[in-house]
Amino acid sequence: MGAIEVNQPMIDGVCVTPLKQFTDERGMVMHILSDMQLSAVREVYASLVKGTTIKAWRRHHKMVQHYAVPIGKIKLVLFDNRPNSSTHNRVQEIVTGIDCYGLIQIPPMIWYGFENLFDGNSLIVNGASLPHDPNEVDRLDKNTQEIPYRWDDHLKDIPQA
């Protein structure tokens, strides 16, 4: 199993932590959250990402997210437009999944989107710091001009599953 692929310097407040996997001939056990993250989690849910789907863009006002991808592989793209951030206007790509497994912590007010890179469905598990609240999230179209990232331009640069 490999490490999560981080293609740019880390955005301020984003944290990538390798997670343990235990395998044998019968299958695999995969850690998702440690004691440290569990104290901040109020809700856990999973998102299934089908085929070549791109889900973008959204940001949470208050919620901290803890993403792990135990099935499949995704490219997670983050954009920091927080005016007082040391990484203001930085875009970051992270590739994670069963073969490059870890936990990604996304702080509030970071725009993010993801694309399935797996030949099949990918599963994202999120340990969220708050229960879901539709009034706490902003959304933009994946092709917005407000974020300096074009999904189609970057497909050739990301290793495929």
Secondary structure, DSSP 8 states (H G I E B T S, - for coil): -B--EE-S---TT-EEEE--EEEETTEEEE----HHHHTT-SEEEEEEE-TT-EEEEEEESS--EEEEEEESEEEEEEEE--TT-TTTTEEEEEEEETTB-EEEEE-TTEEEEEEE-SSS-EEEEEEESS---GGGEEE--TT-SSSS--HHHHGGGS---
